[in-house]
Amino acid sequence: MKLLERENVVAVVPPTRPVAAPRREVRPEPVVRPDIHVRARVVTRPRVRRKSDLRARVVTFGAIMGLTYVFSTLAGYVSLEGARQTARRGIERATYARSEAKVARAAIEALTNPTALRAWADGHGFVEAGAVAPTRPTITPSPRGGGLVARL
């Protein structure tokens, strides 16, 4: 050993691990579950359609069909009355148009009546083309056709 001391040789010491602190186990807190109350299952019988259910359905169907019939009939009558009123107004307009046409025809007849034309022409100093005026010289008819011409 002295040799070792003299040369200052130190013996190799194996490395030591650091000693860790002892591990503490972390225990989870217990989960608290809510109380579950289980009810007994109620046993029900399968539902059987009764006559009252069928009767209610038939009555409901009948009511809906009846109301549909009444309202559609009412709508038809309203539409028919509107058409009747429109036809009545059309007949009134046609009657009025016929009476106005009759008045217009009478006015045209009065303006184109040869007797009325001659009376008007005599009153306004016109004579028939080709007619002989008693105090005036004879007027020859125009090459464009006959008709009334002014007296000279």
C-alpha positions in Angstrom: 0.0 0.0 0.0 2.8 2.3 0.5 3.5 2.2 -3.0 0.2 3.4 -3.8 0.5 6.3 -1.4 3.8 7.3 -2.8 2.8 7.6 -6.3 -0.5 9.2 -5.5 -2.4 6.7 -7.3 -5.9 6.5 -6.2 -7.8 3.4 -6.6 -10.7 3.5 -9.0 -14.0 3.5 -7.2 -16.9 2.3 -9.2 -19.4 5.1 -9.9 -22.4 5.1 -7.6 -25.8 6.0 -8.6 -27.6 8.7 -6.9 -30.2 7.3 -4.7 -33.6 8.4 -5.6 -36.1 9.3 -3.1 -38.6 6.5 -2.6 -41.6 6.8 -4.9 -44.9 7.6 -3.5 -47.8 5.9 -5.1 -50.5 8.4 -6.2 -53.8 6.7 -5.8 -56.7 8.1 -7.7 -59.7 9.3 -5.7 -62.5 6.9 -6.0 -65.2 7.8 -8.5 -68.5 8.5 -6.9 -71.4 7.3 -9.0 -74.9 8.6 -8.6 -77.4 6.3 -7.1 -79.3 4.5 -9.8 -82.7 3.5 -8.9 -84.0 0.8 -11.1 -87.7 0.6 -11.6 -89.5 -2.5 -12.4 -90.5 -2.7 -16.0 -94.2 -2.3 -16.5 -95.6 -5.1 -18.6 -98.1 -3.7 -21.2 -100.3 -5.7 -23.4 -100.0 -5.1 -27.2 -102.5 -2.4 -28.1 -105.6 -3.8 -29.8 -107.6 -1.5 -32.1 -111.0 -1.0 -30.8 -114.2 -0.3 -32.5 -114.2 3.2 -31.0 -110.9 4.0 -32.7 -112.3 2.9 -36.0 -115.5 4.8 -35.4 -113.5 8.0 -34.6 -111.5 7.7 -37.8 -114.7 7.1 -39.9 -116.4 10.1 -38.3 -113.3 12.3 -38.9 -113.1 11.2 -42.5 -116.8 11.9 -43.1 -116.5 15.4 -41.5 -113.5 16.3 -43.7 -115.3 15.0 -46.9 -118.5 16.8 -46.0 -116.7 20.1 -45.4 -114.8 19.7 -48.6 -118.0 19.1 -50.5 -119.8 22.1 -49.0 -116.9 24.5 -49.6 -116.3 23.4 -53.2 -120.0 23.7 -54.0 -120.1 27.2 -52.5 -117.0 28.1 -54.6 -118.7 26.8 -57.7 -121.9 28.8 -57.0 -119.8 32.0 -56.5 -117.9 31.4 -59.8 -121.2 30.7 -61.6 -122.8 33.9 -60.2 -119.7 35.9 -61.4 -120.1 34.5 -64.9 -123.8 35.3 -64.9 -123.1 38.9 -63.9 -120.5 39.2 -66.6 -122.9 37.9 -69.2 -125.6 40.3 -68.1 -123.3 43.3 -68.4 -122.2 42.0 -71.9 -125.9 41.8 -73.0 -126.5 45.3 -71.7 -123.5 46.7 -73.6 -124.7 44.9 -76.8 -128.2 46.3 -76.5 -126.8 49.8 -76.0 -124.5 49.4 -79.0 -127.4 48.2 -81.2 -129.5 51.3 -80.2 -126.5 53.6 -80.9 -125.9 51.9 -84.3 -129.6 52.5 -85.1 -129.3 56.2 -84.3 -126.1 56.4 -86.4 -127.8 54.6 -89.3 -130.7 57.0 -89.1 -128.3 60.0 -89.2 -126.4 58.6 -92.2 -129.7 57.9 -94.0 -130.8 61.4 -93.4 -127.5 62.8 -94.8 -127.5 60.5 -97.9 -131.3 60.7 -98.7 -131.6 62.2 -102.2 -134.7 64.2 -101.4 -133.0 65.7 -98.3 -129.9 66.4 -100.4 -131.9 68.3 -103.0 -133.7 70.3 -100.4 -130.4 71.3 -98.8 -128.8 72.1 -102.2 -131.7 74.3 -103.2 -131.5 76.1 -99.9 -127.8 76.8 -100.3 -127.8 77.7 -104.0 -126.6 74.5 -105.6 -128.2 72.9 -108.7 -127.8 69.5 -110.2 -125.0 69.2 -112.7 -126.4 69.2 -116.2 -129.7 70.8 -115.1 -130.8 73.9 -116.9 -131.1 77.0 -114.8 -134.0 79.2 -115.9 -132.2 82.5 -115.8 -128.7 81.3 -116.3 -126.9 79.7 -119.2 -126.8 75.9 -119.5 -124.2 74.2 -117.4 -122.6 71.2 -119.0 -121.8 68.2 -116.8 -118.2 67.8 -115.8 -116.1 65.1 -117.3 -115.5 63.7 -113.8 -119.1 62.8 -113.2 -122.4 64.3 -112.2 -123.4 65.8 -109.0 -124.4 69.2 -107.5 -122.6 72.3 -108.5 -122.9 75.9 -107.4 -125.1 78.2 -109.3 -123.3 80.9 -111.2 
